[in-house]
Amino acid sequence: MTQQQLGLRVGYHHSLISKLEAGLREPPAGLPRRLDDLLDTGGDLSALLTSRAIPPPALHRTHFSVIPGGEAPAGLAPLADRFWPDRLPYHGLPCPLHGKDGCHECEVPPYTDALTILAGIDGNNPTGVDPDVVHVLTALLGGYTQAGLHGGTTTGLVGSVEYVLRRIVSWAESLNAQGRSPHAQLRLAADYAQLAGRFRMQQGQSVIGMAWYDRGLNWADVCESPGARASLLGDVCSLARLDGDATAALAYARALEAVDTGRAWITTLAKLYQARGHALGGNIGECRQEIATAHRQINRFDERDRAEAPWLTGLAGRLRMEATIGGALRDLAARTGDLASARSAVQSVEAALDLLPVPLRPARVLLTVRLADALACAGRPDAAVITAAPVVHEAAGLGTATTNRELLGLRRRLTQHWSDLPEVRDLLEQMPGH
């Protein structure tokens, strides 16, 4: 097999395989055993690793710095049974130890047992890479992610996410001090940092959110994880866009594309974010060109792309594409007054709403407000009012930064052009900031 073929089968980039062969990199935990199984070596590779007298190079202490926090929560935010998986991968989130190819399934302990396992590491770092602990931490990450998507509010979750994240980094630091590789833990820490940053961003705390994103990018680089880096940069693009900074949003989107031009899913994501950056700057041609390129790239996904980014495939991928394109075209229409872009935005957001699962109520509310705004940009205030009226109170109650941004844009459009219409005045009186 070539290095690339071997890497695909065990879920690692071919550059890592090259470094292992050259003796330049310590194997991540669990990889020697998987290589033994795949290559039928009878355990020789695992034996070589355990017999080594020279420990792997230690990381500098700065690699384990975290954002200072307050008191630890009295207890972790509880999760409903429907948010706790019985196995990994879970909503595209694989086990950091065994499932990097997206195919290997790992059993997850029941939620009650998971809480006992987590309590056991509170203040006591495991001496090695305990698979049960890693499985529980990964499942908890997925559970908190899904709870945030379904519930809308993240106030009760962010403290738990950040507390668990600090425990993971402490564990990684302890392993590093013992001469063991902390890469599996830091890869998990990068994902937790992204979720913490996202929750802080939704609460309007962009400074803390950006600080967590910065930590996550550092850990993704240490672990040589292009997927984690790309995903984090995507969220940083969103943060810059929420701040109204088109230049920064575009710069981060281009940095995202540079992560790995050989991965079609990364290029697709980068093009979508570049489209939104160009839209915010009012660049019609560039925005539409990036959208067209994103469509071409998503049709070129190979097995690795589908394994690494399942949320960009199938119906979930179509939903993300339509919602993002609808947002870009709406921004473009709002910035330039281009009616063709506004009409296209309406079509894309309607398509996204048709694809959206019923339980994801916060996302439906957000997209409904976005649709109303696109209709306003298209010169249809009556349709905008009819669309927004049923959800405007619910949208204001969510209190998330993204939904507030959508409401602000809709209010601005209606006030600027149609505040003299009675039905528009009635809606405006119900909206925050009136």
Stockholm file with secondary structure:
# STOCKHOLM 1.0

chainA/1-434         MTQQQLGLRVGYHHSLISKLEAGLREPPAGLPRRLDDLLDTGGDLSALLTSRAIPPPALHRTHFSVIPGGEAPAGLAPLADRFWPDRLPYHGLPCPLHGKDGCHECEVPPYTDALTILAGIDGNNPTGVDPDVVHVLTALLGGYTQAGLHGGTTTGLVGSVEYVLRRIVSWAESLNAQGRSPHAQLRLAADYAQLAGRFRMQQGQSVIGMAWYDRGLNWADVCESPGARASLLGDVCSLARLDGDATAALAYARALEAVDTGRAWITTLAKLYQARGHALGGNIGECRQEIATAHRQINRFDERDRAEAPWLTGLAGRLRMEATIGGALRDLAARTGDLASARSAVQSVEAALDLLPVPLRPARVLLTVRLADALACAGRPDAAVITAAPVVHEAAGLGTATTNRELLGLRRRLTQHWSDLPEVRDLLEQMPGH
#=GR chainA/1-434 SS CCHHHHHHHHTCCHHHHHHHHHTCSCCCTTHHHHHHHHHTCTTHHHHHHHTCCSCCCCCCGGGGCCCCCCSCCSSCCCCCGGGSCSEESBTTBCCTTTCTTSCCCEECCCHHHHHHHHHHTTTCCCSSCCHHHHHHHHHHHHHHHHHHHHHCCCHHHHHHHHHHHHHHHHHHHHHHHTTCCCHHHHHHHHHHHHHHHHHHHHTTCHHHHHHHHHHHHHHHHHTTCHHHHHHHHHHHHHHHHHTTCHHHHHHHHHHHHTTCTTCHHHHHHHHHHHHHHHHHTTCHHHHHHHHHHHHHHHTTCCHHHHHHCGGGSHHHHHHHHHHHHHHHHHHHHHHHCCHHHHHHHHHHHHHHHHHSCTTCHHHHHHHHHHHHHHHHHTTCHHHHHHHHTTTHHHHHHHCCHHHHHHHHHHHHHHHHHHTTSHHHHHHHHHSTTC
#=GC SS_cons         CCHHHHHHHHTCCHHHHHHHHHTCSCCCTTHHHHHHHHHTCTTHHHHHHHTCCSCCCCCCGGGGCCCCCCSCCSSCCCCCGGGSCSEESBTTBCCTTTCTTSCCCEECCCHHHHHHHHHHTTTCCCSSCCHHHHHHHHHHHHHHHHHHHHHCCCHHHHHHHHHHHHHHHHHHHHHHHTTCCCHHHHHHHHHHHHHHHHHHHHTTCHHHHHHHHHHHHHHHHHTTCHHHHHHHHHHHHHHHHHTTCHHHHHHHHHHHHTTCTTCHHHHHHHHHHHHHHHHHTTCHHHHHHHHHHHHHHHTTCCHHHHHHCGGGSHHHHHHHHHHHHHHHHHHHHHHHCCHHHHHHHHHHHHHHHHHSCTTCHHHHHHHHHHHHHHHHHTTCHHHHHHHHTTTHHHHHHHCCHHHHHHHHHHHHHHHHHHTTSHHHHHHHHHSTTC
//
